[in-house]
Amino acid sequence: MSRTRVVIVGAGFAGYRAARILNRTARRHVEVVLLNPTDYFLYLPLLPQVAAGILEPRRVSVSLTGTLPHTKLVLGEAQRVDLSSRTVHFTDPEDRPGELRYDMLILSVGSVNRLLPIPGVAEHAHGFRGLPEALYLRDHVVRQLELAAHASDPAERQARATFVVVGAGYTGTEVAAQGAMFADAVVRGQQSEARVSPRWLLLDIADRVLPELDERLSRTADRVLRKRGVDVRTGMSVKEATRDGVLLQDGEFVPSRSLVWCVGVRPDPLVADLGLDTERGRLVVDSFLNVPGHPEVFAAGDAAAVPDLTRPGEFTPMTAQHAWRQGKTAARNVSARLGLASEPRPYEHHDLGFAVDLGGVQGAANPLGASLSGPLAGAVTRGYHLMSMPGNRVRVGADWLLEAALPRQAVQLGMVRSGSVPLDTASPELVRVPRTDRPDE
């Protein structure tokens, strides 16, 4: 007798956790098929350390086939879901069409860069949602500082050494904090007589950095950033982006060749094409993560608008913590629907706190509500990440030890060019083929 096929679309935090739970508890009764563009699970919280040259890319890439031995991996990008025929249509890495039929479906397609209608941003900014973008940023910082060191024009020198990060949330704050340390390390290793002074700007329309977190964490992060030389400007954003710099809302023009876009995320466009009810682009589900009217379809993670039972009338935010836990709930409720577990359970969370790695030994954390800062918070943050990672822990720890003992390697590999990581993409985890042969900026 054939086993029930459960197709999971997306191997982010929610999809990977769902596959792992089903892999362990229901593999004798269920065929688990995981559709994902890459063969790894990306531990996104450590991506800024890849861009800063602390961790090698493979450290944050956990093998799907190595950690999910009883799950069938299908490489491809989901293009659409036919709910009536219970089929997921996709294209494989060689652009060949394919389809997967399912009995049960878990949609965990995640999120992409959120765009705003600001002139020039889509053309000149780069996001920070996948390995290609992190590798591009690392190369770009090194390249701009090397070009600045040999520029004869002082204005060009400073423009190339100026880096603008928009969005002072979790990602933007860490990118600016880690990036400032990395840029300083690159400059210290240069042998040029005209040494440049890297400048980092962190902008956000909110009135403080990390506006979604506790104010004490915000003050800690702000203090560390400013001490490190980051120009933090709250209540400020970009009015226009050009090849030569950014125009701020107050009219100031900042000459720069670097604009990092970290203003937030939006659900994968696949969700909007389903024709089902959405909430701000997220697929509406009930507290059991089930899509109303489709008992065979569940959704979790950034793609799902999950009711927050601790705050009636609200939805859970789009964070890795929620996605990881929702993946477990989705897997359990799929098993319950198939009669392999007791009755389904609603998703209800209890906040464990957040941890922000500010580079070096600095951090800001509030585990279980206890606000921490400085080296203690830095240690707690790295310990939390090591415990949370589903693989590569020894390698990550080894890289941290090497980073503490040896200078960083400031070389550009040139493997990811500017046009290969457009801001407006449905798959930031993949490198795109440039449309023109325009040289990298």
PLY file of the C-alpha trace (Angstrom):
ply
format ascii 1.0
element vertex 441
property float x
property float y
property float z
element edge 440
property int vertex1
property int vertex2
end_header
0.00 0.00 0.00
1.40 3.40 -1.00
2.25 5.87 1.70
0.58 9.25 2.07
2.67 11.92 0.35
3.34 15.10 2.28
4.97 17.83 0.17
6.75 20.64 1.98
7.47 23.73 -0.10
10.48 25.62 1.24
13.28 24.54 3.57
13.52 27.63 5.72
13.06 27.50 9.48
9.46 26.29 9.29
9.83 23.85 6.39
13.06 22.33 7.67
11.63 21.81 11.17
8.44 20.25 9.76
10.46 17.86 7.60
12.68 16.95 10.52
9.74 16.18 12.81
7.94 14.08 10.18
11.22 12.42 9.28
11.54 11.26 12.87
7.96 10.45 13.85
6.02 9.41 10.77
8.42 8.17 8.11
7.00 4.64 8.13
3.57 5.92 7.15
4.34 9.11 5.23
6.46 9.92 2.20
7.96 13.33 2.91
9.00 15.34 -0.16
10.84 18.62 0.32
10.88 21.11 -2.57
13.60 23.76 -2.24
15.83 25.76 -4.62
19.00 24.73 -2.75
20.21 21.59 -1.02
20.82 23.31 2.30
19.01 24.93 5.18
20.35 28.44 5.73
20.84 29.53 9.33
19.93 33.12 8.54
20.81 34.78 11.90
24.53 34.21 11.29
24.51 35.59 7.75
25.99 38.97 8.82
29.05 37.07 10.07
29.48 35.59 6.59
29.41 39.09 5.09
31.94 40.23 7.69
34.41 37.45 6.92
34.02 35.70 10.29
32.25 32.55 9.10
32.73 30.67 5.86
29.49 30.23 3.83
29.27 26.47 4.38
29.20 26.99 8.15
25.68 28.47 7.98
24.52 25.99 5.30
23.20 22.77 6.81
22.92 19.88 4.36
19.33 18.77 3.77
20.22 15.30 2.55
22.72 14.84 5.37
20.33 15.81 8.17
17.05 14.58 6.65
18.01 11.06 5.47
14.42 9.83 5.09
13.16 12.87 3.20
13.09 13.06 -0.59
14.70 16.33 -1.72
13.54 17.86 -4.98
15.59 20.83 -6.18
13.42 23.49 -7.74
11.52 26.76 -7.38
7.79 26.50 -6.84
5.94 28.49 -9.49
2.32 27.83 -8.60
0.08 25.52 -6.61
-3.03 23.98 -8.19
-5.28 23.37 -5.21
-7.95 21.58 -7.23
-5.59 18.91 -8.59
-3.33 18.97 -5.52
-0.25 19.67 -7.60
2.79 21.90 -7.09
4.35 23.13 -10.31
8.05 24.03 -10.22
11.13 24.62 -12.34
14.36 22.77 -11.60
17.89 24.30 -11.58
18.11 23.78 -15.34
14.79 25.61 -15.92
12.94 22.42 -16.75
9.30 22.29 -15.62
8.16 19.69 -13.14
5.24 18.91 -10.89
4.64 17.21 -7.56
1.35 15.71 -6.53
0.51 15.74 -2.86
-1.97 14.33 -0.39
-1.01 16.87 2.27
0.80 20.15 1.69
2.84 22.38 4.01
3.57 25.79 2.54
6.64 27.36 4.11
7.97 29.42 1.23
9.35 32.13 3.52
9.87 35.75 2.55
11.75 38.07 0.20
13.06 41.63 0.38
10.36 44.23 0.99
10.39 46.99 -1.59
9.26 50.58 -1.18
8.32 52.98 -4.02
11.54 54.99 -3.71
13.21 56.01 -6.99
16.43 54.18 -7.72
16.30 51.69 -4.85
15.46 48.64 -6.96
18.31 49.49 -9.35
21.06 50.48 -6.90
20.34 48.73 -3.58
21.03 45.15 -2.56
19.17 43.11 0.01
20.34 40.69 2.65
18.24 37.54 2.58
20.52 34.86 1.14
24.08 33.62 0.80
24.63 35.28 -2.61
23.81 38.69 -1.15
26.10 38.13 1.85
28.97 37.02 -0.38
28.39 39.95 -2.71
28.44 42.42 0.19
31.68 40.96 1.55
33.39 41.29 -1.84
31.85 44.71 -2.41
33.15 46.16 0.87
36.68 44.90 0.17
36.56 46.10 -3.44
35.33 49.59 -2.59
37.97 50.05 0.09
40.72 48.84 -2.25
39.53 51.21 -4.97
39.28 54.04 -2.45
42.85 53.49 -1.31
44.14 54.14 -4.83
41.72 56.90 -5.86
43.41 60.25 -6.53
40.23 62.27 -5.96
39.51 62.72 -2.21
35.76 62.97 -2.90
35.74 59.67 -4.75
37.86 58.12 -2.02
35.37 59.02 0.69
32.35 58.05 -1.42
33.74 54.56 -1.98
34.47 54.23 1.73
30.91 55.21 2.71
28.36 52.45 3.29
24.66 53.15 3.83
22.40 50.60 5.55
18.66 51.28 5.51
16.64 49.58 8.22
17.74 49.40 11.85
15.91 46.23 12.70
17.57 42.97 13.67
19.31 42.42 10.32
20.31 46.00 9.55
21.73 46.58 13.02
23.90 43.47 12.84
25.03 44.24 9.28
26.13 47.76 10.31
27.80 46.56 13.52
29.67 43.69 11.85
30.36 45.67 8.68
32.00 48.55 10.53
34.42 46.17 12.25
35.14 44.35 9.00
35.82 47.58 7.09
38.22 48.76 9.78
40.05 45.42 9.61
40.37 45.72 5.83
41.79 49.24 6.08
44.30 48.23 8.76
45.69 45.60 6.41
46.21 48.00 3.51
49.66 49.27 2.57
48.47 52.45 0.87
49.82 55.85 1.93
46.39 57.44 1.43
44.57 55.39 4.05
40.80 55.86 3.98
38.43 56.16 6.92
35.38 53.90 6.42
32.06 55.52 7.22
28.88 53.59 7.97
25.40 55.13 8.11
22.43 53.29 9.63
19.05 54.81 8.78
15.56 54.00 10.00
12.27 55.84 9.92
11.60 54.66 13.50
12.70 56.71 16.48
15.27 54.15 17.67
17.29 51.17 16.50
15.75 47.74 17.02
12.28 49.32 17.35
10.61 45.91 17.65
12.65 44.95 20.73
12.87 46.13 24.33
14.08 49.72 24.74
17.00 48.58 26.91
18.28 46.38 24.07
17.81 49.33 21.73
19.89 51.63 23.92
22.64 49.02 24.24
22.84 48.49 20.48
22.77 52.24 19.80
25.62 52.83 22.24
27.80 50.09 20.72
27.12 51.28 17.17
28.00 54.90 17.90
31.13 53.92 19.83
32.19 51.92 16.79
31.78 54.99 14.60
28.47 54.13 12.94
26.42 57.24 12.11
22.99 56.24 13.43
20.15 58.38 12.13
16.66 57.57 13.35
13.54 59.20 11.96
15.33 59.23 8.61
15.15 57.29 5.37
16.09 57.51 1.71
14.26 59.76 -0.72
16.16 58.66 -3.83
19.04 56.35 -4.70
21.48 56.95 -7.54
24.67 55.41 -8.83
26.67 58.09 -7.02
24.91 58.12 -3.67
21.65 58.50 -1.76
19.43 61.50 -1.19
18.04 61.54 2.34
14.61 62.77 3.33
16.05 65.93 4.89
17.66 66.91 1.59
21.22 65.84 2.36
23.00 63.92 -0.40
25.41 61.25 0.82
27.99 60.25 -1.82
28.31 56.47 -1.71
28.63 53.40 -3.91
26.96 51.10 -1.37
23.31 50.84 -0.35
22.26 47.84 1.75
18.49 47.40 1.98
17.30 45.85 5.27
13.89 47.49 5.68
12.07 44.23 6.25
10.55 41.36 4.36
7.37 40.45 2.53
5.86 37.00 1.94
6.93 35.04 -1.10
4.90 36.10 -4.19
3.66 32.51 -4.54
1.22 33.18 -1.70
-0.62 35.91 -3.59
-1.10 33.63 -6.61
-3.07 31.04 -4.63
-6.28 33.07 -4.75
-6.91 32.54 -1.04
-7.46 35.01 1.76
-4.35 36.90 2.82
-3.41 39.33 5.56
-0.78 41.83 4.38
0.40 39.30 1.84
0.49 36.37 4.28
-1.78 33.35 3.84
-4.58 33.32 6.40
-4.61 30.16 8.53
-6.39 29.15 11.70
-4.69 28.57 15.04
-3.88 25.01 13.92
-1.99 26.40 10.87
-4.64 24.94 8.57
-5.89 26.91 5.56
-9.66 27.41 5.89
-11.59 25.39 3.31
-8.57 23.21 2.51
-8.06 20.59 5.23
-5.11 19.15 3.28
-3.13 22.43 3.24
-1.11 23.87 6.10
1.10 26.96 6.14
3.80 28.14 8.53
6.57 30.68 8.87
6.72 34.03 7.11
4.20 32.92 4.50
1.42 32.39 7.06
-0.69 34.85 9.03
-0.94 32.83 12.24
-3.28 34.09 14.98
-1.38 35.11 18.10
-3.28 33.43 20.91
-1.34 35.44 23.48
-2.53 38.68 21.85
-6.11 38.25 20.58
-6.73 39.98 17.28
-3.06 40.04 16.27
-0.85 37.77 14.20
2.54 36.34 15.12
5.46 38.37 13.73
7.70 37.13 10.94
10.65 35.86 12.97
12.84 32.76 12.91
11.69 31.80 16.41
8.05 31.63 15.33
8.85 29.87 12.06
10.88 27.18 13.86
8.10 26.47 16.37
5.35 26.65 13.77
7.17 24.05 11.69
6.89 21.65 14.60
3.20 22.44 15.09
2.46 22.00 11.38
4.18 18.60 11.31
2.32 17.43 14.39
-1.06 18.57 13.08
-0.46 16.93 9.71
0.22 13.69 11.59
-2.94 14.20 13.60
-4.97 14.77 10.42
-3.62 11.46 9.10
-4.46 9.64 12.33
-0.82 9.21 13.31
-0.99 11.43 16.41
-3.54 12.54 18.95
-5.80 15.50 18.29
-4.22 18.59 16.68
-2.91 21.38 18.84
-3.14 25.13 18.25
0.01 27.17 17.90
0.70 29.10 21.07
4.09 30.56 21.85
5.87 31.96 24.86
8.52 34.58 24.14
12.02 33.35 25.00
13.62 36.70 24.24
15.98 37.88 21.51
19.73 38.03 21.05
21.64 40.43 18.82
25.30 39.86 17.95
27.01 43.25 17.66
30.40 41.92 16.67
33.54 41.27 18.68
32.51 40.42 22.22
29.57 42.81 22.20
25.92 41.82 22.16
22.45 42.69 23.41
20.13 39.99 24.70
17.09 39.47 26.91
16.85 35.71 27.50
13.64 34.98 29.40
13.20 38.72 29.97
16.60 39.36 31.60
18.29 42.27 29.82
22.00 41.71 29.17
24.68 43.75 27.43
28.42 43.69 26.76
30.55 40.54 26.72
28.02 38.53 28.74
25.31 39.24 26.15
27.79 38.41 23.39
28.54 35.04 24.98
24.84 34.30 25.52
24.09 35.23 21.92
26.72 32.93 20.47
25.75 30.14 22.86
22.12 30.51 21.78
23.07 30.26 18.11
25.20 27.18 18.69
22.33 25.44 20.48
19.81 26.47 17.83
21.81 25.36 14.81
20.77 21.90 13.55
24.31 21.18 12.31
27.85 22.51 11.77
28.25 23.52 15.43
31.86 22.40 15.75
32.83 24.16 12.53
31.12 27.38 13.59
32.84 27.26 16.96
36.19 26.64 15.27
35.71 29.66 12.99
34.93 31.82 16.02
38.13 30.68 17.71
40.18 31.38 14.58
38.57 34.80 14.22
39.60 35.65 17.78
43.21 34.56 17.23
43.98 35.49 13.62
43.38 38.53 11.39
40.53 38.28 8.91
41.25 37.42 5.29
40.31 40.50 3.28
40.18 39.21 -0.27
37.44 39.45 -2.84
36.56 36.26 -4.68
34.59 37.92 -7.47
32.14 35.01 -7.68
28.95 37.05 -7.20
28.52 40.16 -9.32
26.16 43.05 -8.69
23.63 42.09 -11.35
23.42 38.56 -9.99
21.74 39.65 -6.75
18.88 42.00 -7.70
16.84 43.45 -4.87
13.54 42.47 -6.47
13.73 38.67 -6.64
11.45 35.85 -5.50
14.48 33.68 -4.66
17.24 35.62 -2.86
18.96 32.30 -2.15
19.86 31.93 -5.83
22.33 33.83 -8.00
20.66 35.36 -11.05
22.20 35.69 -14.51
22.81 39.38 -15.25
20.70 40.82 -18.05
23.57 42.97 -19.36
27.33 42.84 -19.47
27.59 46.07 -17.50
30.68 45.98 -15.22
30.07 45.53 -11.53
29.64 48.69 -9.51
0 1
1 2
2 3
3 4
4 5
5 6
6 7
7 8
8 9
9 10
10 11
11 12
12 13
13 14
14 15
15 16
16 17
17 18
18 19
19 20
20 21
21 22
22 23
23 24
24 25
25 26
26 27
27 28
28 29
29 30
30 31
31 32
32 33
33 34
34 35
35 36
36 37
37 38
38 39
39 40
40 41
41 42
42 43
43 44
44 45
45 46
46 47
47 48
48 49
49 50
50 51
51 52
52 53
53 54
54 55
55 56
56 57
57 58
58 59
59 60
60 61
61 62
62 63
63 64
64 65
65 66
66 67
67 68
68 69
69 70
70 71
71 72
72 73
73 74
74 75
75 76
76 77
77 78
78 79
79 80
80 81
81 82
82 83
83 84
84 85
85 86
86 87
87 88
88 89
89 90
90 91
91 92
92 93
93 94
94 95
95 96
96 97
97 98
98 99
99 100
100 101
101 102
102 103
103 104
104 105
105 106
106 107
107 108
108 109
109 110
110 111
111 112
112 113
113 114
114 115
115 116
116 117
117 118
118 119
119 120
120 121
121 122
122 123
123 124
124 125
125 126
126 127
127 128
128 129
129 130
130 131
131 132
132 133
133 134
134 135
135 136
136 137
137 138
138 139
139 140
140 141
141 142
142 143
143 144
144 145
145 146
146 147
147 148
148 149
149 150
150 151
151 152
152 153
153 154
154 155
155 156
156 157
157 158
158 159
159 160
160 161
161 162
162 163
163 164
164 165
165 166
166 167
167 168
168 169
169 170
170 171
171 172
172 173
173 174
174 175
175 176
176 177
177 178
178 179
179 180
180 181
181 182
182 183
183 184
184 185
185 186
186 187
187 188
188 189
189 190
190 191
191 192
192 193
193 194
194 195
195 196
196 197
197 198
198 199
199 200
200 201
201 202
202 203
203 204
204 205
205 206
206 207
207 208
208 209
209 210
210 211
211 212
212 213
213 214
214 215
215 216
216 217
217 218
218 219
219 220
220 221
221 222
222 223
223 224
224 225
225 226
226 227
227 228
228 229
229 230
230 231
231 232
232 233
233 234
234 235
235 236
236 237
237 238
238 239
239 240
240 241
241 242
242 243
243 244
244 245
245 246
246 247
247 248
248 249
249 250
250 251
251 252
252 253
253 254
254 255
255 256
256 257
257 258
258 259
259 260
260 261
261 262
262 263
263 264
264 265
265 266
266 267
267 268
268 269
269 270
270 271
271 272
272 273
273 274
274 275
275 276
276 277
277 278
278 279
279 280
280 281
281 282
282 283
283 284
284 285
285 286
286 287
287 288
288 289
289 290
290 291
291 292
292 293
293 294
294 295
295 296
296 297
297 298
298 299
299 300
300 301
301 302
302 303
303 304
304 305
305 306
306 307
307 308
308 309
309 310
310 311
311 312
312 313
313 314
314 315
315 316
316 317
317 318
318 319
319 320
320 321
321 322
322 323
323 324
324 325
325 326
326 327
327 328
328 329
329 330
330 331
331 332
332 333
333 334
334 335
335 336
336 337
337 338
338 339
339 340
340 341
341 342
342 343
343 344
344 345
345 346
346 347
347 348
348 349
349 350
350 351
351 352
352 353
353 354
354 355
355 356
356 357
357 358
358 359
359 360
360 361
361 362
362 363
363 364
364 365
365 366
366 367
367 368
368 369
369 370
370 371
371 372
372 373
373 374
374 375
375 376
376 377
377 378
378 379
379 380
380 381
381 382
382 383
383 384
384 385
385 386
386 387
387 388
388 389
389 390
390 391
391 392
392 393
393 394
394 395
395 396
396 397
397 398
398 399
399 400
400 401
401 402
402 403
403 404
404 405
405 406
406 407
407 408
408 409
409 410
410 411
411 412
412 413
413 414
414 415
415 416
416 417
417 418
418 419
419 420
420 421
421 422
422 423
423 424
424 425
425 426
426 427
427 428
428 429
429 430
430 431
431 432
432 433
433 434
434 435
435 436
436 437
437 438
438 439
439 440
